[in-house]
């Protein structure tokens, strides 16, 4: 199927063509017809599947087709958990709707409200917002939601994780009862389903992957390593020059800064993105990463939500998340838009319960890569319950193995699933559908 077969109007088709879009992703193909027909929608789809276009395209078309549109009335509200994701959604509306005349803006906390308020006073059709700033400006009388016709709650599970559930419950009563509502979540635990039931009216359900599944094109491995050896292991992996760009996750802001400091000392260009950074600093770091100026971006989970970098080959979990669903979101930063990706996780002794929870959630055992200089001795690597004892795929190119008793060599052979650039762990796969999805992140 092509986008032209979805009964889209010419201004939007021209914009999609300019963006290099030819074929819709599964969630776009399934969701767009229902949304154009005015149905509420419950979308369960992991990150990287094209959710933003799935709701932005039909909303733009429905707004464009309205005969009368007040310039001072907010017709669409898109609620999202973080400023990074809000910014990217706004960029997507700009790209898809550039030929429609639909006016849109984004508001979020952490910056002065002055410019945001001035834009709102001039009038917008589409408002993309984080909950805290939205409620703040509503309280000041700058925003009225009584005329909203389309409401989108995006990344609902992350909203819950970040404690926004009470804010959402304050916002919903401010919307008209007669509206079209869209609800998206990468995971669908019972509490999220209950929230959806209070927002949606007889919705169509679109589920393009099993709940809490990880991307099929992302190859995953785990390194069992002492906590104090993690920084050495990271530098060892990054010695492979074929790994051009890496997103590294830590659990804390302090941990992210510490990793950046260690990498910079090793002459590896790295920057951090987290809530203690100013908005300008975060956008600059992300821009440098996208441009390839910065090789390693170190992020906390909240700050990274919504990061969409074309052809990002590697994600490294420097620290495992204590919530298994977060693992799904993390590795979804790679393997996007038809590309392959590699997700490597460092696991120390204290994190092994997290590893077991992750494997239980994704219904998959992660391959252990013991082929590195910092592998734990055999007597410390046993009794890992269901963890498979095997060598894992290489992290990047043709680097040899090694352990504490004898280092590797660069000409070493592949291990299971092994890894020269001609192997499955070194290749980059061309896009399968000709599209590079501008993706679809309280202040992290």
Long-range contacts (C-beta under 8 A, 24 or more apart in sequence): 1-29, 6-32, 6-33, 6-36, 7-33, 7-36, 8-32, 8-57, 8-61, 9-61, 9-64, 9-65, 11-64, 11-99, 11-100, 12-57, 12-60, 12-61, 12-64, 12-96, 12-97, 12-99, 12-100, 14-99, 15-95, 15-96, 15-97, 15-98, 15-99, 16-57, 16-96, 19-95, 19-96, 19-435, 19-436, 19-438, 20-434, 20-435, 20-436, 21-53, 21-434, 21-435, 22-433, 22-434, 22-435, 23-433, 23-434, 23-435, 24-50, 24-53, 25-49, 25-50, 25-53, 25-54, 25-208, 25-433, 25-435, 25-437, 26-208, 27-51, 27-54, 27-206, 27-208, 28-53, 28-54, 28-57, 30-206, 30-208, 31-55, 31-58, 31-206, 32-57, 32-58, 34-204, 34-206, 35-59, 35-62, 35-180, 35-182, 36-61, 36-62, 38-180, 39-180, 39-203, 39-204, 40-180, 40-181, 40-182, 40-183, 40-200, 40-201, 40-202, 40-203, 40-204, 41-181, 41-182, 41-183, 41-200, 41-203, 41-204, 41-205, 41-206, 42-183, 42-196, 42-200, 42-203, 42-204, 42-205, 42-206, 43-182, 43-183, 43-184, 43-185, 43-205, 43-206, 43-207, 44-184, 44-185, 44-186, 44-187, 44-188, 44-205, 44-206, 44-207, 44-208, 44-209, 44-211, 45-184, 45-186, 45-206, 45-207, 45-208, 45-209, 46-186, 46-209, 46-213, 46-214, 46-215, 46-328, 46-332, 47-186, 47-328, 47-329, 47-332, 47-333, 47-336, 47-439, 47-440, 48-215, 48-308, 48-332, 48-333, 48-335, 48-336, 48-337, 48-437, 48-439, 49-208, 49-209, 50-337, 50-437, 51-154, 51-184, 51-439, 51-440, 52-88, 52-89, 52-92, 52-154, 52-437, 52-438, 52-439, 52-440, 53-92, 53-96, 53-437, 53-438, 55-152, 55-154, 55-182, 55-184, 56-89, 56-92, 56-93, 56-96, 56-97, 57-96, 59-126, 59-150, 59-152, 60-93, 60-96, 60-97, 60-100, 60-102, 62-150, 63-100, 63-102, 63-125, 63-126, 63-150, 64-97, 64-100, 64-101, 64-102, 69-125, 70-123, 70-147, 71-103, 71-122, 71-123, 72-123, 73-123, 73-125, 73-147, 74-124, 74-125, 74-126, 74-127, 74-143, 74-144, 74-145, 74-147, 74-148, 75-125, 75-126, 75-147, 75-148, 75-149, 75-150, 76-125, 76-126, 76-127, 76-148, 76-149, 76-150, 76-151, 76-152, 77-127, 77-129, 77-145, 77-148, 77-150, 77-151, 77-152, 77-175, 78-126, 78-127, 78-128, 78-129, 78-151, 78-152, 78-154, 79-129, 79-130, 79-131, 79-134, 79-151, 79-152, 79-153, 79-154, 79-159, 79-168, 79-171, 80-128, 80-129, 80-130, 80-154, 80-155, 80-306, 80-441, 81-130, 81-131, 81-154, 81-155, 81-158, 81-159, 81-162, 81-164, 81-302, 81-305, 81-441, 81-442, 82-108, 82-130, 82-158, 82-162, 82-302, 82-303, 82-305, 82-306, 82-441, 82-442, 82-443, 82-444, 83-108, 83-109, 83-110, 83-130, 83-279, 83-441, 83-443, 84-282, 84-286, 84-303, 84-304, 84-305, 84-306, 84-307, 84-441, 85-154, 85-155, 85-305, 85-306, 85-440, 85-441, 86-128, 86-129, 86-130, 86-306, 86-441, 87-283, 87-306, 88-306, 88-308, 88-438, 88-439, 88-440, 88-441, 89-128, 89-154, 89-306, 89-440, 90-128, 91-438, 92-438, 92-439, 92-440, 93-126, 93-128, 95-438, 102-126, 104-128, 107-133, 107-134, 107-137, 108-133, 108-279, 108-443, 109-133, 109-136, 109-442, 109-443, 110-278, 110-279, 110-443, 111-279, 113-137, 117-142, 130-442, 130-443, 131-159, 131-164, 131-167, 131-168, 131-171, 131-442, 132-167, 132-442, 132-443, 134-171, 135-167, 135-170, 135-171, 138-174, 145-171, 145-174, 145-175, 145-176, 146-174, 146-176, 147-176, 148-175, 148-176, 148-179, 149-176, 149-179, 149-180, 150-179, 150-180, 150-181, 150-182, 151-175, 151-179, 151-180, 151-181, 151-182, 151-199, 152-181, 152-182, 152-183, 152-184, 153-181, 153-182, 153-183, 153-184, 153-199, 154-184, 154-440, 155-184, 155-185, 155-186, 155-305, 155-306, 155-440, 155-441, 156-183, 156-184, 156-185, 156-192, 156-195, 156-196, 157-185, 157-186, 157-187, 157-188, 157-189, 157-192, 157-325, 158-186, 158-302, 158-305, 158-329, 158-441, 160-191, 160-192, 160-195, 161-323, 161-325, 161-326, 162-302, 162-442, 162-444, 163-442, 164-442, 165-195, 168-195, 172-198, 172-199, 186-212, 186-325, 186-328, 186-329, 186-332, 187-211, 187-212, 187-325, 187-328, 189-325, 212-324, 212-325, 212-328, 212-361, 212-362, 213-328, 213-362, 213-363, 214-327, 214-328, 214-331, 214-332, 214-343, 214-362, 214-364, 215-331, 215-332, 215-334, 215-335, 215-336, 215-341, 216-335, 217-335, 217-338, 217-339, 217-340, 217-341, 217-429, 218-315, 218-331, 218-332, 218-334, 218-335, 218-340, 218-341, 218-342, 218-343, 219-340, 219-341, 219-342, 219-343, 219-393, 219-417, 219-424, 219-425, 220-331, 220-342, 220-343, 220-344, 220-345, 220-364, 220-366, 220-367, 221-342, 221-343, 221-344, 221-345, 221-366, 221-367, 221-368, 221-369, 221-392, 221-393, 221-395, 222-344, 222-345, 222-346, 222-347, 222-355, 222-366, 222-367, 222-368, 222-369, 222-387, 222-392, 223-344, 223-345, 223-346, 223-347, 223-368, 223-369, 223-372, 223-374, 223-375, 223-392, 224-347, 224-348, 224-368, 224-370, 224-375, 224-376, 224-380, 224-381, 224-384, 225-346, 225-347, 225-348, 225-372, 225-374, 225-375, 225-376, 226-348, 226-349, 226-374, 226-376, 227-348, 227-349, 227-350, 229-374, 230-318, 230-319, 230-346, 230-348, 231-259, 231-262, 232-373, 232-374, 233-346, 233-372, 233-373, 233-374, 234-259, 234-262, 234-263, 234-316, 234-318, 234-346, 235-262, 235-263, 235-266, 235-268, 236-372, 236-373, 236-374, 237-316, 237-344, 237-372, 237-395, 237-396, 238-263, 238-266, 238-268, 238-295, 238-296, 239-399, 240-395, 240-396, 240-397, 240-399, 241-397, 242-396, 242-397, 242-421, 242-426, 243-313, 243-314, 243-395, 243-396, 243-397, 244-292, 244-295, 244-313, 245-289, 245-292, 245-295, 245-296, 245-309, 245-311, 245-312, 245-313, 245-314, 246-295, 246-296, 246-297, 246-313, 246-314, 246-315, 246-316, 247-289, 247-296, 247-297, 247-299, 247-304, 247-307, 247-309, 247-312, 247-314, 247-315, 247-316, 247-333, 247-334, 248-296, 248-297, 248-298, 248-299, 248-315, 248-316, 248-318, 249-298, 249-299, 249-300, 249-301, 249-304, 249-315, 249-316, 249-317, 249-318, 249-319, 249-321, 249-330, 250-298, 250-299, 250-300, 250-318, 250-319, 251-300, 251-301, 251-319, 251-321, 251-322, 252-300, 253-300, 255-318, 255-319, 256-298, 256-299, 256-300, 259-298, 259-318, 260-296, 260-298, 263-296, 263-298, 268-295, 268-296, 269-293, 269-294, 269-295, 269-296, 270-294, 270-295, 270-296, 270-297, 270-298, 271-296, 271-297, 271-298, 272-297, 272-298, 272-299, 273-297, 273-298, 273-299, 273-300, 273-303, 273-304, 273-307, 274-299, 274-300, 274-302, 274-303, 274-444, 275-300, 275-302, 275-303, 275-443, 275-444, 277-303, 300-444, 301-326, 301-329, 301-330, 301-444, 302-441, 302-444, 303-441, 303-444, 304-330, 304-333, 304-441, 305-329, 305-441, 305-444, 306-439, 306-440, 306-441, 307-333, 307-441, 308-333, 308-336, 308-437, 308-438, 308-439, 308-440, 309-333, 310-336, 310-337, 310-436, 311-339, 311-428, 312-336, 312-341, 313-339, 313-340, 313-341, 313-342, 313-428, 314-341, 314-342, 314-343, 314-344, 314-395, 314-396, 315-341, 315-342, 315-343, 315-344, 316-343, 316-344, 316-345, 316-346, 317-343, 317-344, 317-345, 317-346, 318-346, 319-346, 319-351, 320-345, 320-346, 320-347, 320-351, 320-354, 320-355, 320-358, 321-354, 321-358, 322-354, 324-354, 324-357, 324-358, 324-360, 324-361, 324-362, 325-361, 327-358, 327-361, 327-362, 328-361, 328-362, 336-437, 336-439, 337-431, 337-433, 337-435, 337-436, 337-437, 338-429, 338-430, 338-431, 338-432, 338-433, 339-428, 339-429, 339-431, 340-424, 340-427, 340-428, 340-429, 342-395, 342-396, 342-425, 344-369, 344-395, 349-380, 352-384, 352-387, 355-387, 356-385, 356-386, 356-387, 359-386, 359-387, 367-392, 367-393, 367-416, 367-417, 368-392, 369-393, 369-394, 369-395, 369-415, 370-403, 371-401, 371-402, 371-403, 371-408, 371-415, 372-401, 372-402, 372-403, 372-408, 373-402, 373-403, 373-404, 373-407, 373-408, 374-404, 375-403, 375-404, 377-404, 390-416, 391-415, 391-416, 392-416, 392-417, 393-417, 393-418, 393-419, 393-424, 393-425, 394-418, 394-419, 394-420, 394-423, 394-425, 394-426, 395-419, 395-425, 396-425, 396-426, 397-421, 397-426, 398-426
